[in-house]
Amino acid sequence: MKDLQRPELLAPAGNYEAFLGAISAGADAVYLGGQKFGARAYADNFDTQQVIRAINYAHLYGRKLYMTVNTLVKEEEFDDLYDYLAPFAQAGLDGVIVQDFGVWGFVKEHFPNVELHASTQMAVTGVYGARLLKKMGAVRVVPARELSLQEMIDIKEKAGIEVEAFIHGAMCYCYSGMCLFSSIVGGRSGNRGRCAQPCRLPYVVHGGLSQSADDRSFSASDNTNEDDEYYPLSLKDMCTIEIIPSLIEAGIDSFKIEGRMKKPEYVAGVVSIYRKYIDKYLEDPKAPFKVDPKDLDVLRHLYLRTEISQGYYQRHNSRDMVTLSSPGYSGSDDRLIASIRDTYLTGENKRNIEAYGYFHPGCESMLTLSLGDVSVTASGQVVQEASKRPLSKEDLAQRIMKLGDTFFELRKEDLTIDMDESDPGIFMPVKEINELRRSACEKLLLELSRKA
């Protein structure tokens, strides 16, 4: 068997709690939207400071963060695009998911260090389209969801570009999500992030529907009531947990979970199950691969429609992919939700660091912070001799350990203070000690981000 690459497990986040749950449950990367230019205008979404904090937190744990800039953008809106993206690019945003070619060129010109990922709404359906986008600077494509697994393999191998594919969640009836239905019937465009999901509504099929004799399609029937309601446009949700080995062997680079409109418990729960089976298969690819029915049941109780399918990977189309007369959801289990919350939705996890402080009269104050093999040193103001009450080691320790809303924790036993305790002792204003601590924390976070 050829060497298998470990795929990226990519999770959605509609708010900061869902983002934290995704990281805690084992996602390698998270995609989210800000307040503008995203295809989920009705998700909670993130404000600027939340996005920056999410970027920093992801990098702290060696994960990546991608941002959706995947709506069609009007000419007059381009003036806002630079100011919108600049803070995220500066913070180290790993990539943007783009549909609009105008946005594509803008990002490539102004933010060359941010990876360009082609949205599924670009409808990349083959090798030639992928090659074109690669020439235009694409690092990754998210092909149209209607492609088979073999078609995705061809794109990866013949275009020489990363492939990101959906593995779980809701599926759009329209080709690659480029839908005008909502815009036509409700004035809310899915291509502007405001889909009203008319495909999920019931429709009256005059004469009803019945299964045809060859068991492959549905046709009009005189055996049902005139006003029977059906859901002919509502696709079953995708769930590929049972074909994970095939997807890994295909060399798909990123396994993408749908659900930026879903609750944090859904995100964390789904991520945890896929993390388990991806790791299980990679640990021993030759072992029989079987999904525990209990885990399938968990997925079914995390906002899946009553029935599921495996998408288009192994079939071109099928009546079995359509919900038709069973639009309901399997519901949620309160105990399951509580368990997921207790396990994964516990807020930010702080990292324990070590610190060394140097404080001697006439010398610059210095504070070194270390996390694993990463170490940084910040210099501050020159230390003064005390004229009245000198600072004690306890005073300095208390102020250095006051890490507030940073992502770090410092235990007293991990702090070493090298200082002159002889008479008359040392003095530093509290403001300068605080600034030294803040500077050191910022440098450590930046260095960790560079290594992520």
C-alpha positions, 0 to 999 in steps of 0.5 A: 500500500502506498504511503497515505497522507494525513488529510486536514480535518476542516470544521465550520464555525458560526461563532467563537464557541463553535470555533473553540469546540472544533479546536478542542474536538480535534479539527486541524483547521477551521473556516469561518466568516466575518461581518461581510462578504461571507455566504452565511449572512445569517450566521452569528459570524465574527467581529474583527477582534474575534477573528484575530483572536481565533487566528491567534488561538488556532496558531497557538495549537498548530491549527489553521484558520481560513476565512470565507470571502465567498459572495459575489461582490458589487463594484461599489463594495470593493472600497471596503474590501481592503480595510476589511481584510487587512487586520486579518492578513496582518494577524496571519490569516492562513487562507481565504475561500473565494468565489468572485474573480474580482475578489480573487485578483484583489486578494492576490494583489494586496495580500500575497501572503494569504492563500487563495482557495477556490470556493465550491461555488466556482464550480470547478468540475475538471482538470482544466479549470483547476489548472487555470486557477492554479496558474492564477495563484490558487493553492487549493480548490473545493470542486463542485460537490457533484463530482465523483471520487475519481474525478476529484482524484484526476484533479488532484493528480493531473492539475497538481493542486490541493483538493478540499472536499465536503464529507459531512452535512447539508447538501444543496440541490442546485449545481455546486450551490450556484442557486438563483431559486431563493433570489427569484422567489424571495429576493434573497440571493444565495450568492450574496449569503442570504439563501432562504432555502426554498429547496427545504420547503414542501411542494404540491405535486399534482397527481402525487408521486409514485415509485416507477416499475424499474425502481429508479425514478418517480413519476406522476400517479393517479393513486395519491391525493391531488394535494399531497405534499412532497419535498422533491428538492430537499437532498438528504444530508451527506455522511461519509464516515463509512467511506473514510478509507476510500477518501484518504486513499484518494489523497484528498487534502482536506475533509470539509464539514458543512455547518456554519449555521449549526450549533457548537455542539454539532460542530464539536460532536461531528469533528470528534467522530471524524477525528476518531475514524480518520486516526483509527484508519491511519493507525492501521490501514490494513485492519478491518474498518468498521464504524460503531453503530453508536457513533453513527447514532451520534451523528444522526442525532446531531442535526441530520435529516432523517436519512443520509447519503454519501453524496456523489462520490460513488453515484452520479445521481439517484432518487435515494439522495432526495428526502422526498416525503421524509423532511424531518430531522432525527432530533437531538438527545439532551444527554448527548448534547450535555456530554459534548458540551462538558467534553469540548465546549469548555472555553479557551484552554490556556497553555502553561509557559515558563518565564525568566525575568532579569532585573538589575539596577542600571540594566534593561529589564528583560523577560523571557517566555518559553513554550516547548522549544519556542522561546522569546525575550522582551526588553523593557526600561532600565531598572532603577535603584529604589529610593524608598520601598524596594520591589520584592521578588513576590511583587515582581512575580505577582505582576508577571503572572498576571496574564489576564485574557492572554492564552497563557498561564504561568505557575509560580514554580515555572517563574525564575526571577533574577534580581538584585536584592541587596540594599537599596534594592530595585524599583520599576513602575507598575506600568513598565512591568505590565508593558514588559509582560505584554510585549513578551506575550505578544512576541511569544504568540507571534513566534508560535504563529510563525511556526504553526 
